[in-house]
């Protein structure tokens, strides 16, 4: 059996190809993917060739850890049936093509325990559950942020979840477009919060960075209270360093938030299902999967693109 998939042959070399679909066992569930998202964090690093050594890393590879679709075939006892809507965090079922992360394909085969059941009416927003659960995981590790840096999709999800949990964060965003809109929290140009003379800096007890830009650490250290915490919620491709004297003066704490757990995903799905967490307004661009070759560069370079979604329906 074959499937259509996005294939990265190497940095900057991406195309839609027909690849083999090779389930690793007879108990795997076959899912027809409806929508997959393009990650502007880790997948951009795969595109540029800057991804550090990572389990499963290598080319050619099939990206994509944000996907939703419909069960096509399911073995007895799996708990799933044809027609069930599911979230898929990727798959590794493509023969010689590495599944890193393997969700950007028209069909995938994976074990039932990797799937997350969705409500029957769920659409493209189901693909955003990976980022939402990542935000939930970061928040579950400690206290709520009073400053979030970055107003992309992860930053917005962190802010929305913080508000749902009773917090009232401020968000820093340098891009004018991304500061626009009505939100349940304040979105500021960081220049207004960090005057050049540094004599009237606003202090925060807990700062979450959602940018993946390690060069911001020294600035953030100046803005935390004594004993404050900085949480690295993005993905940082290189070494993370900072000037020690300020960290020493502040007795700063640094926490790294990694990928979501099953518990984080279940908590996130519950918030989405009861309407408390909205995801659909985070999708700004939707294109047919056939346009993947132009969609990926646009997702990585166009500041107006919060989330690019590939539509796999009808792709043969």
ZABASE-473636 format. One line per 10 residues: their letters; for each residue x, y, z of N, C-alpha, C. Coordinates in nm, 2 decimals, padded with zeros to 4 digits. Example, Ala and Ser with C-alpha at 12.3 -4.5 7.8 and 13.67 -1.06 7.14 Angstrom:
as = 01.32:-00.57:00.78:01.23:-00.45:00.78:01.32:-00.33:00.78  01.28:-00.22:00.71:01.37:-00.11:00.71:01.29:00.00:00.79 $
//
This chain:
xxxxxxxxxx = 00.08:-00.12:00.00:00.00:00.00:00.00:00.09:00.12:00.00  00.05:00.23:-00.07:00.12:00.35:-00.08:00.04:00.47:-00.02  00.11:00.58:00.01:00.04:00.70:00.05:00.12:00.82:00.00  00.05:00.93:-00.01:00.11:01.05:-00.04:00.17:01.11:00.08  00.29:01.17:00.08:00.35:01.23:00.19:00.44:01.35:00.16  00.46:01.44:00.25:00.56:01.54:00.24:00.69:01.48:00.27  00.79:01.49:00.18:00.92:01.43:00.20:01.03:01.54:00.19  01.11:01.55:00.30:01.23:01.63:00.30:01.35:01.54:00.26  01.40:01.56:00.14:01.52:01.49:00.10:01.65:01.54:00.17  01.64:01.67:00.21:01.75:01.74:00.27:01.71:01.88:00.30 $
xxxxxxxxxx = 01.79:01.96:00.36:01.75:02.10:00.39:01.70:02.17:00.27  01.58:02.23:00.28:01.53:02.31:00.17:01.48:02.23:00.05  01.49:02.10:00.05:01.45:02.01:-00.06:01.33:01.93:-00.02  01.21:01.99:-00.05:01.08:01.93:00.00:00.99:01.91:-00.12  00.92:01.80:-00.12:00.82:01.78:-00.23:00.71:01.68:-00.17  00.60:01.67:-00.25:00.50:01.57:-00.22:00.53:01.45:-00.30  00.54:01.33:-00.24:00.58:01.21:-00.31:00.48:01.10:-00.27  00.48:00.99:-00.35:00.42:00.87:-00.32:00.52:00.78:-00.25  00.49:00.74:-00.13:00.58:00.66:-00.05:00.51:00.53:00.00  00.59:00.43:00.03:00.52:00.30:00.08:00.47:00.32:00.22 $
xxxxxxxxxx = 00.35:00.27:00.25:00.29:00.26:00.38:00.31:00.12:00.44  00.40:00.11:00.54:00.44:-00.02:00.59:00.41:-00.03:00.74  00.29:-00.08:00.77:00.26:-00.09:00.92:00.36:-00.19:00.98  00.39:-00.16:01.10:00.49:-00.25:01.17:00.43:-00.37:01.24  00.30:-00.37:01.24:00.23:-00.49:01.30:00.08:-00.49:01.26  00.02:-00.61:01.27:-00.12:-00.62:01.22:-00.22:-00.55:01.32  -00.17:-00.51:01.43:-00.26:-00.45:01.53:-00.27:-00.30:01.52  -00.21:-00.24:01.41:-00.20:-00.10:01.40:-00.33:-00.05:01.33  -00.36:00.08:01.37:-00.48:00.14:01.32:-00.44:00.23:01.19  -00.52:00.21:01.09:-00.50:00.29:00.97:-00.59:00.42:00.97 $
xxxxxxxxxx = -00.52:00.53:00.96:-00.59:00.66:00.97:-00.58:00.74:00.84  -00.69:00.79:00.78:-00.68:00.88:00.67:-00.67:01.02:00.73  -00.56:01.08:00.70:-00.53:01.22:00.75:-00.62:01.32:00.68  -00.69:01.41:00.75:-00.76:01.51:00.69:-00.68:01.64:00.69  -00.62:01.67:00.80:-00.54:01.80:00.81:-00.42:01.78:00.89  -00.31:01.84:00.85:-00.19:01.85:00.93:-00.13:01.99:00.93  -00.07:02.02:01.05:-00.01:02.15:01.06:00.13:02.16:01.04  00.19:02.27:01.01:00.33:02.29:00.98:00.38:02.36:01.10  00.48:02.30:01.17:00.54:02.36:01.29:00.65:02.46:01.25  00.64:02.58:01.30:00.74:02.68:01.27:00.86:02.68:01.37 $
xxxxxxxxxx = 00.86:02.58:01.46:00.97:02.56:01.55:01.06:02.44:01.50  01.03:02.32:01.54:01.11:02.21:01.51:01.11:02.18:01.36  01.00:02.19:01.29:01.00:02.16:01.15:01.08:02.26:01.07  01.08:02.38:01.11:01.16:02.48:01.05:01.31:02.45:01.06  01.35:02.39:01.17:01.49:02.35:01.19:01.52:02.23:01.09  01.42:02.14:01.07:01.44:02.04:00.97:01.46:02.09:00.83  01.38:02.20:00.80:01.39:02.26:00.67:01.52:02.33:00.65  01.57:02.40:00.75:01.69:02.48:00.74:01.82:02.39:00.76  01.80:02.27:00.81:01.92:02.19:00.84:01.98:02.22:00.97  01.92:02.30:01.06:01.97:02.34:01.19:01.93:02.25:01.30 $
xxxxxxxxxx = 01.85:02.14:01.27:01.80:02.06:01.38:01.92:01.98:01.44  01.94:01.99:01.57:02.05:01.92:01.63:02.03:01.77:01.63  02.13:01.69:01.67:02.11:01.54:01.68:01.99:01.51:01.76  01.90:01.43:01.71:01.77:01.41:01.77:01.73:01.26:01.73  01.67:01.19:01.83:01.63:01.05:01.80:01.55:01.04:01.67  01.60:00.96:01.57:01.53:00.94:01.45:01.57:01.04:01.34  01.66:01.13:01.37:01.70:01.24:01.28:01.78:01.18:01.16  01.75:01.23:01.04:01.82:01.19:00.92:01.73:01.21:00.80  01.78:01.22:00.69:01.70:01.24:00.56:01.72:01.12:00.47  01.62:01.09:00.39:01.49:01.16:00.37:01.40:01.13:00.49 $
xxxxxxxxxx = 01.32:01.23:00.52:01.22:01.22:00.63:01.09:01.28:00.60  00.99:01.23:00.67:00.85:01.29:00.66:00.82:01.36:00.79  00.80:01.49:00.78:00.77:01.57:00.90:00.63:01.56:00.95  00.59:01.63:01.05:00.45:01.65:01.09:00.42:01.57:01.22  00.39:01.65:01.33:00.35:01.59:01.45:00.21:01.65:01.49  00.15:01.73:01.40:00.02:01.79:01.43:-00.07:01.74:01.32  -00.15:01.64:01.34:-00.24:01.58:01.24:-00.37:01.53:01.30  -00.48:01.54:01.22:-00.60:01.48:01.27:-00.66:01.42:01.14  -00.74:01.31:01.17:-00.80:01.25:01.06:-00.91:01.15:01.10  -00.94:01.05:01.02:-01.05:00.96:01.05:-01.00:00.82:01.03 $
xxxxxxxxxx = -01.04:00.73:01.13:-01.00:00.59:01.13:-01.06:00.53:01.00  -00.97:00.46:00.93:-01.02:00.39:00.81:-01.03:00.24:00.84  -00.94:00.18:00.91:-00.94:00.04:00.95:-00.88:00.03:01.09  -00.95:-00.05:01.17:-00.90:-00.07:01.31:-00.92:-00.22:01.35  -00.82:-00.28:01.41:-00.83:-00.42:01.46:-00.93:-00.43:01.57  -00.99:-00.54:01.59:-01.08:-00.57:01.70:-01.00:-00.55:01.83  -01.07:-00.49:01.93:-01.00:-00.47:02.06:-00.92:-00.34:02.07  -00.91:-00.27:01.96:-00.83:-00.15:01.96:-00.90:-00.03:02.03  -01.03:-00.04:02.04:-01.11:00.07:02.10:-01.15:00.17:02.00  -01.11:00.15:01.87:-01.15:00.24:01.76:-01.22:00.17:01.65 $
xxxxxxxxxx = -01.30:00.25:01.58:-01.38:00.20:01.47:-01.37:00.29:01.35  -01.39:00.24:01.23:-01.39:00.32:01.11:-01.49:00.44:01.13  -01.44:00.56:01.09:-01.52:00.68:01.11:-01.49:00.76:01.23  -01.42:00.70:01.33:-01.38:00.78:01.45:-01.28:00.89:01.41  -01.31:01.01:01.46:-01.21:01.12:01.44:-01.10:01.11:01.55  -00.98:01.13:01.50:-00.87:01.11:01.60:-00.76:01.22:01.57  -00.68:01.25:01.68:-00.56:01.33:01.67:-00.45:01.23:01.65  -00.35:01.26:01.57:-00.24:01.17:01.54:-00.11:01.25:01.56  -00.02:01.21:01.66:00.10:01.28:01.68:00.22:01.24:01.59  00.18:01.19:01.47:00.28:01.14:01.38:00.29:00.99:01.38 $
xxxxxxxxxx = 00.37:00.93:01.29:00.38:00.79:01.27:00.52:00.76:01.21  00.55:00.63:01.22:00.68:00.58:01.16:00.64:00.45:01.08  00.60:00.47:00.96:00.54:00.36:00.88:00.57:00.37:00.73  00.68:00.43:00.70:00.71:00.47:00.56:00.83:00.40:00.50  00.87:00.28:00.55:00.98:00.21:00.50:01.11:00.28:00.52  01.19:00.31:00.41:01.32:00.37:00.43:01.30:00.52:00.46  01.19:00.58:00.45:01.17:00.72:00.48:01.15:00.73:00.63  01.23:00.82:00.69:01.22:00.83:00.84:01.09:00.91:00.87  01.02:00.86:00.98:00.90:00.93:01.02:00.94:01.03:01.13  00.99:01.14:01.09:01.03:01.25:01.19:00.95:01.38:01.15 $
xxxxxxxxxx = 00.83:01.39:01.18:00.76:01.31:01.28:00.65:01.22:01.22  00.64:01.23:01.09:00.56:01.14:01.02:00.41:01.16:01.01  00.36:01.28:01.04:00.22:01.30:01.03:00.17:01.37:00.90  00.27:01.42:00.82:00.23:01.49:00.70:00.21:01.40:00.58  00.11:01.32:00.59:00.08:01.22:00.49:-00.07:01.20:00.47  -00.11:01.15:00.36:-00.25:01.13:00.34:-00.31:01.01:00.42  -00.23:00.91:00.45:-00.27:00.80:00.54:-00.15:00.76:00.62  -00.17:00.72:00.75:-00.07:00.67:00.83:-00.12:00.54:00.90  -00.03:00.46:00.95:-00.06:00.35:01.04:00.02:00.36:01.17  -00.05:00.34:01.28:00.01:00.36:01.41:-00.06:00.28:01.51 $
xxxxxxxxxx = 00.00:00.26:01.63:-00.07:00.19:01.73:-00.18:00.27:01.79  -00.28:00.20:01.84:-00.40:00.26:01.90:-00.37:00.35:02.02  -00.26:00.31:02.10:-00.24:00.39:02.22:-00.17:00.53:02.19  -00.14:00.55:02.06:-00.09:00.68:02.02:-00.20:00.78:01.98  -00.32:00.73:01.95:-00.42:00.81:01.90:-00.51:00.87:02.01  -00.56:00.99:01.98:-00.65:01.06:02.08:-00.79:01.08:02.01  -00.89:01.02:02.08:-01.02:01.03:02.02:-01.07:01.18:02.02  -01.13:01.22:01.91:-01.19:01.36:01.90:-01.34:01.35:01.89  -01.41:01.46:01.92:-01.55:01.47:01.90:-01.58:01.46:01.75  -01.69:01.40:01.71:-01.72:01.37:01.57:-01.72:01.50:01.48 $
xxxxxxxxxx = -01.75:01.61:01.53:-01.75:01.73:01.45:-01.62:01.81:01.44  -01.52:01.75:01.50:-01.39:01.82:01.50:-01.33:01.84:01.36  -01.28:01.96:01.33:-01.22:01.99:01.20:-01.07:02.01:01.21  -01.02:02.10:01.13:-00.88:02.12:01.12:-00.82:02.16:01.26  -00.89:02.22:01.35:-00.84:02.26:01.48:-00.79:02.15:01.56  -00.84:02.02:01.53:-00.79:01.91:01.60:-00.64:01.89:01.58  -00.58:01.94:01.47:-00.44:01.92:01.45:-00.36:02.01:01.55  -00.42:02.11:01.62:-00.35:02.20:01.71:-00.34:02.14:01.85  -00.39:02.02:01.87:-00.39:01.97:02.01:-00.25:01.94:02.06  -00.15:01.92:01.97:-00.01:01.89:02.01:00.04:02.02:02.08 $
xxxxxxxxxx = 00.02:02.14:02.02:00.07:02.26:02.07:-00.01:02.30:02.20  -00.14:02.27:02.20:-00.22:02.30:02.32:-00.17:02.22:02.44  -00.15:02.09:02.41:-00.11:02.00:02.52:00.04:02.03:02.56  00.12:02.08:02.47:00.25:02.13:02.51:00.25:02.25:02.60  00.15:02.34:02.57:00.13:02.45:02.66:00.08:02.41:02.80  -00.01:02.32:02.80:-00.07:02.26:02.92:00.04:02.20:03.01  00.13:02.12:02.94:00.24:02.06:03.01:00.34:02.16:03.07  00.37:02.27:03.00:00.46:02.37:03.06:00.39:02.43:03.18  00.26:02.46:03.18:00.19:02.52:03.29:00.18:02.43:03.41  00.17:02.30:03.38:00.15:02.20:03.49:00.27:02.18:03.57 $
xxxxxxxxxx = 00.38:02.23:03.52:00.51:02.20:03.59:00.54:02.30:03.71  00.46:02.40:03.72:00.49:02.50:03.83:00.39:02.61:03.84  00.43:02.73:03.88:00.34:02.84:03.89:00.31:02.90:03.76  00.20:02.98:03.76:00.15:03.04:03.64:00.24:03.16:03.60  00.26:03.18:03.47:00.34:03.29:03.43:00.27:03.43:03.44  00.35:03.53:03.48:00.29:03.66:03.47:00.35:03.74:03.35  00.45:03.68:03.28:00.49:03.73:03.16:00.52:03.61:03.06  00.46:03.62:02.94:00.49:03.53:02.83:00.55:03.60:02.72  00.66:03.55:02.67:00.74:03.61:02.56:00.70:03.54:02.43  00.64:03.61:02.33:00.61:03.56:02.20:00.46:03.54:02.19 $
xxxxxxxxxx = 00.40:03.59:02.09:00.25:03.58:02.07:00.22:03.50:01.94  00.30:03.40:01.92:00.26:03.30:01.81:00.16:03.20:01.87  00.14:03.09:01.80:00.04:03.00:01.85:00.07:02.94:01.99  00.19:02.90:02.02:00.22:02.85:02.15:00.21:02.96:02.26  00.25:03.08:02.23:00.24:03.19:02.32:00.09:03.22:02.35  00.01:03.22:02.25:-00.14:03.24:02.27:-00.20:03.13:02.35  -00.16:03.01:02.32:-00.22:02.90:02.40:-00.18:02.91:02.54  -00.05:02.94:02.57:00.00:02.96:02.70:-00.08:03.07:02.78  -00.11:03.18:02.71:-00.18:03.29:02.77:-00.33:03.25:02.79  -00.39:03.18:02.70:-00.53:03.14:02.72:-00.55:03.05:02.83 $
xxxxxxxxxx = -00.45:02.95:02.84:-00.46:02.85:02.95:-00.43:02.92:03.08  -00.34:03.01:03.08:-00.31:03.08:03.21:-00.43:03.16:03.26  -00.50:03.22:03.17:-00.63:03.29:03.21:-00.73:03.19:03.26  -00.74:03.08:03.19:-00.84:02.97:03.23:-00.80:02.92:03.37  -00.67:02.92:03.41:-00.63:02.87:03.54:-00.63:02.98:03.64  -00.68:03.10:03.61:-00.69:03.21:03.70:-00.58:03.31:03.70  -00.49:03.30:03.61:-00.38:03.40:03.60:-00.42:03.52:03.51  -00.33:03.62:03.51:-00.35:03.74:03.42:-00.22:03.78:03.36  -00.17:03.71:03.26:-00.04:03.74:03.21:-00.03:03.86:03.12  00.09:03.91:03.11:00.12:04.01:03.00:00.20:03.93:02.90 $
xxxxxxxxxx = 00.18:03.96:02.77:00.26:03.90:02.66:00.34:04.00:02.59  00.47:03.97:02.57:00.55:04.05:02.49:00.55:04.00:02.34  00.54:04.09:02.25:00.55:04.06:02.11:00.61:04.18:02.03  00.71:04.15:01.95:00.78:04.26:01.88:00.71:04.29:01.75  00.64:04.19:01.69:00.57:04.21:01.56:00.44:04.28:01.58  00.42:04.40:01.51:00.30:04.48:01.52:00.17:04.40:01.49  00.18:04.32:01.38:00.06:04.24:01.34:00.02:04.14:01.45  00.11:04.08:01.51:00.08:03.98:01.61:00.03:04.04:01.74  00.05:04.18:01.76:-00.01:04.24:01.88:-00.15:04.28:01.86  -00.20:04.27:01.73:-00.34:04.32:01.70:-00.44:04.22:01.75 $
xxxxxxxxxx = -00.56:04.27:01.76:-00.68:04.19:01.80:-00.72:04.21:01.95  -00.83:04.15:01.98:-00.88:04.16:02.12:-00.85:04.03:02.19  -00.79:04.05:02.31:-00.75:03.93:02.39:-00.79:03.95:02.53  -00.79:03.84:02.61:-00.83:03.85:02.75:-00.70:03.88:02.84  -00.60:03.93:02.77:-00.47:03.97:02.84:-00.41:04.08:02.76  -00.31:04.15:02.81:-00.24:04.26:02.75:-00.13:04.20:02.66  -00.12:04.25:02.54:00.00:04.22:02.45:00.07:04.35:02.43  00.20:04.35:02.47:00.28:04.47:02.47:00.40:04.46:02.38  00.45:04.57:02.32:00.58:04.58:02.26:00.68:04.58:02.38  00.77:04.48:02.38:00.87:04.47:02.49:00.95:04.60:02.51 $
xxxxxxxxxx = 00.96:04.68:02.41:01.04:04.81:02.42:00.97:04.90:02.52  00.84:04.89:02.54:00.77:04.97:02.63:00.78:04.92:02.77  00.83:04.79:02.79:00.85:04.73:02.92:01.00:04.73:02.96  01.08:04.77:02.87:01.23:04.76:02.89:01.30:04.89:02.85  01.28:05.00:02.92:01.34:05.13:02.87:01.49:05.12:02.87  01.55:05.20:02.79:01.70:05.19:02.77:01.78:05.21:02.90  01.73:05.29:02.99:01.81:05.32:03.11:01.79:05.21:03.21  01.70:05.12:03.19:01.67:05.01:03.28:01.64:05.05:03.43  01.61:05.18:03.45:01.58:05.22:03.59:01.44:05.20:03.63  01.35:05.17:03.54:01.21:05.15:03.58:01.16:05.02:03.52 $
xxxxxxxxxx = 01.24:04.91:03.53:01.20:04.78:03.47:01.09:04.72:03.55  00.99:04.67:03.48:00.89:04.59:03.55:00.94:04.46:03.58  00.91:04.41:03.70:00.96:04.27:03.74:00.85:04.17:03.74  00.89:04.05:03.70:00.79:03.94:03.70:00.85:03.82:03.78  00.76:03.75:03.84:00.79:03.64:03.93:00.82:03.51:03.84  00.74:03.50:03.73:00.76:03.38:03.65:00.74:03.42:03.50  00.84:03.39:03.42:00.84:03.43:03.28:00.85:03.30:03.20  00.76:03.29:03.10:00.77:03.18:03.00:00.81:03.24:02.87  00.92:03.18:02.81:00.96:03.21:02.68:00.91:03.11:02.58  00.83:03.16:02.48:00.77:03.07:02.38:00.83:03.10:02.24 $
xxxxxxxxxx = 00.95:03.17:02.24:01.01:03.21:02.11:01.11:03.11:02.06  01.18:03.04:02.14:01.29:02.95:02.10:01.41:03.03:02.08  01.42:03.16:02.12:01.53:03.25:02.10:01.61:03.26:02.23  01.72:03.18:02.24:01.80:03.18:02.36:01.87:03.31:02.39  01.88:03.40:02.29:01.95:03.52:02.31:01.87:03.62:02.40  01.75:03.59:02.43:01.67:03.67:02.51:01.69:03.65:02.66  01.76:03.55:02.70:01.77:03.51:02.84:01.83:03.62:02.92  01.93:03.69:02.88:01.99:03.80:02.96:01.89:03.91:02.99  01.81:03.94:02.88:01.70:04.04:02.90:01.60:03.99:03.00  01.56:03.87:02.99:01.46:03.82:03.08:01.51:03.81:03.23 $
xxxxxxxxxx = 01.64:03.78:03.24:01.69:03.78:03.38:01.68:03.92:03.45  01.69:04.02:03.37:01.68:04.16:03.43:01.54:04.18:03.47  01.44:04.11:03.42:01.30:04.13:03.45:01.24:04.04:03.55  01.31:03.94:03.60:01.25:03.86:03.70:01.28:03.91:03.84  01.19:03.88:03.93:01.21:03.92:04.07:01.32:03.83:04.13  01.37:03.86:04.25:01.46:03.77:04.32:01.40:03.64:04.35  01.47:03.53:04.31:01.41:03.40:04.33:01.31:03.36:04.22  01.30:03.45:04.12:01.20:03.42:04.01:01.24:03.31:03.92  01.15:03.26:03.84:01.17:03.15:03.75:01.15:03.19:03.60  01.24:03.14:03.52:01.23:03.15:03.37:01.20:03.01:03.32 $
xxxxxxxxxx = 01.10:02.99:03.24:01.06:02.86:03.18:01.09:02.87:03.03  01.17:02.78:02.99:01.20:02.77:02.84:01.09:02.67:02.78  00.99:02.73:02.72:00.88:02.65:02.67:00.89:02.63:02.52  00.99:02.69:02.45:01.01:02.67:02.31:01.11:02.56:02.29  01.16:02.55:02.16:01.26:02.45:02.13:01.39:02.53:02.09  01.50:02.51:02.15:01.62:02.58:02.13:01.73:02.50:02.06  01.76:02.53:01.93:01.85:02.44:01.85:01.99:02.43:01.90  02.04:02.53:01.97:02.18:02.53:02.00:02.20:02.54:02.15  02.32:02.59:02.19:02.35:02.60:02.33:02.27:02.72:02.39  02.23:02.70:02.51:02.16:02.80:02.59:02.25:02.86:02.69 $
xxxxxxxxxx = 02.28:02.99:02.69:02.38:03.05:02.78:02.32:03.18:02.83  02.38:03.23:02.94:02.34:03.36:02.99:02.45:03.41:03.08  02.45:03.54:03.11:02.55:03.61:03.19:02.52:03.57:03.34  02.62:03.51:03.40:02.59:03.45:03.54:02.57:03.56:03.64  02.64:03.68:03.64:02.62:03.77:03.75:02.48:03.81:03.77  02.40:03.84:03.67:02.26:03.88:03.69:02.18:03.76:03.75  02.20:03.64:03.70:02.14:03.52:03.75:02.17:03.50:03.90  02.29:03.53:03.93:02.34:03.52:04.07:02.27:03.62:04.16  02.27:03.74:04.11:02.20:03.85:04.19:02.05:03.82:04.21  01.99:03.77:04.11:01.85:03.74:04.12:01.82:03.60:04.18 $
xxxxxxxxxx = 01.92:03.52:04.21:01.90:03.38:04.25:01.79:03.31:04.16  01.82:03.33:04.03:01.72:03.28:03.93:01.71:03.13:03.92  01.59:03.08:03.89:01.57:02.94:03.86:01.53:02.93:03.71  01.58:02.82:03.65:01.55:02.80:03.51:01.49:02.66:03.50  01.38:02.65:03.43:01.31:02.53:03.41:01.29:02.50:03.26  01.31:02.38:03.21:01.28:02.34:03.07:01.16:02.26:03.07  01.06:02.30:02.98:00.94:02.23:02.96:00.95:02.15:02.83  00.93:02.02:02.84:00.95:01.93:02.72:00.81:01.90:02.66  00.80:01.78:02.60:00.68:01.75:02.53:00.57:01.70:02.62  00.45:01.70:02.57:00.33:01.67:02.65:00.33:01.52:02.69 $
xxxxxxxxxx = 00.25:01.50:02.80:00.23:01.36:02.84:00.08:01.33:02.80  00.04:01.20:02.82:-00.09:01.16:02.80:-00.19:01.24:02.89  -00.15:01.26:03.01:-00.23:01.33:03.11:-00.26:01.48:03.06  -00.15:01.54:03.01:-00.17:01.68:02.95:-00.26:01.68:02.84  -00.25:01.58:02.75:-00.34:01.58:02.63:-00.49:01.56:02.68  -00.51:01.47:02.77:-00.65:01.44:02.82:-00.71:01.57:02.88  -00.63:01.64:02.96:-00.67:01.76:03.02:-00.71:01.87:02.92  -00.62:01.88:02.81:-00.64:01.97:02.71:-00.77:01.94:02.63  -00.79:01.81:02.59:-00.90:01.77:02.51:-01.03:01.81:02.59  -01.03:01.79:02.72:-01.15:01.82:02.80:-01.18:01.97:02.80 $
xxxxxxxxxx = -01.08:02.05:02.80:-01.10:02.20:02.79:-01.15:02.24:02.66  -01.10:02.17:02.55:-01.15:02.20:02.42:-01.30:02.15:02.40  -01.32:02.03:02.45:-01.46:01.97:02.43:-01.57:02.05:02.50  -01.54:02.11:02.61:-01.64:02.19:02.68:-01.64:02.33:02.65  -01.56:02.37:02.55:-01.56:02.51:02.49:-01.48:02.61:02.57  -01.41:02.57:02.67:-01.33:02.67:02.75:-01.21:02.71:02.67  -01.15:02.62:02.59:-01.03:02.66:02.52:-01.06:02.65:02.37  -01.05:02.77:02.30:-01.07:02.78:02.16:-00.95:02.77:02.08  -00.96:02.69:01.97:-00.84:02.66:01.89:-00.86:02.71:01.74  -00.98:02.72:01.69:-01.00:02.74:01.55:-00.95:02.88:01.50 $
xxxxxxxxxx = -00.95:02.98:01.59:-00.91:03.11:01.55:-00.76:03.13:01.54  -00.69:03.02:01.57:-00.54:03.02:01.56:-00.49:02.98:01.42  -00.58:02.92:01.34:-00.55:02.88:01.20:-00.57:03.00:01.11  -00.46:03.05:01.05:-00.47:03.16:00.96:-00.46:03.13:00.81  -00.40:03.01:00.78:-00.38:02.97:00.64:-00.41:02.83:00.62  -00.49:02.79:00.52:-00.52:02.66:00.48:-00.50:02.64:00.33  -00.43:02.53:00.30:-00.40:02.51:00.16:-00.41:02.36:00.13  -00.44:02.32:00.00:-00.44:02.18:-00.03:-00.30:02.12:-00.01  -00.29:02.00:00.03:-00.16:01.93:00.05:-00.08:01.93:-00.07  -00.14:01.94:-00.19:-00.07:01.94:-00.31:00.02:02.07:-00.32 $
xxxxxxxxxx = -00.01:02.17:-00.24:00.07:02.29:-00.24:00.18:02.30:-00.13  00.21:02.18:-00.08:00.31:02.17:00.03:00.44:02.24:00.00  00.48:02.23:-00.12:00.62:02.28:-00.16:00.63:02.43:-00.14  00.52:02.50:-00.16:00.52:02.65:-00.13:00.47:02.68:00.01  00.39:02.59:00.06:00.33:02.62:00.19:00.43:02.62:00.31  00.53:02.53:00.30:00.63:02.52:00.41:00.71:02.65:00.41  00.77:02.70:00.30:00.85:02.82:00.31:00.76:02.94:00.36  00.64:02.95:00.31:00.55:03.06:00.36:00.53:03.05:00.51  00.50:02.93:00.56:00.48:02.92:00.70:00.60:02.96:00.78  00.72:02.94:00.73:00.84:02.98:00.81:00.88:03.12:00.79 $
xxxxxxxxxx = 00.83:03.19:00.69:00.88:03.33:00.67:00.77:03.44:00.68  00.64:03.40:00.66:00.53:03.50:00.66:00.48:03.53:00.80  00.51:03.64:00.85:00.47:03.68:00.99:00.32:03.68:01.01  00.24:03.70:00.90:00.10:03.70:00.92:00.04:03.55:00.93  00.13:03.45:00.91:00.09:03.31:00.92:00.12:03.26:01.06  00.01:03.25:01.14:00.02:03.19:01.27:00.03:03.04:01.26  -00.06:02.98:01.19:-00.06:02.84:01.17:-00.11:02.80:01.03  -00.02:02.73:00.96:-00.05:02.68:00.82:-00.10:02.54:00.83  -00.22:02.51:00.77:-00.27:02.38:00.77:-00.28:02.32:00.63  -00.23:02.20:00.62:-00.24:02.13:00.49:-00.37:02.05:00.49 $
xxxxxx = -00.45:02.06:00.39:-00.57:01.98:00.37:-00.55:01.86:00.28  -00.55:01.74:00.34:-00.52:01.62:00.27:-00.64:01.55:00.20  -00.76:01.60:00.23:-00.88:01.54:00.17:-00.88:01.55:00.02  -00.90:01.44:-00.05:-00.89:01.44:-00.19:-00.76:01.43:-00.25  -00.65:01.42:-00.17:-00.52:01.40:-00.22:-00.50:01.25:-00.25  -00.47:01.22:-00.37:-00.45:01.07:-00.41:-00.32:01.05:-00.46 $
//
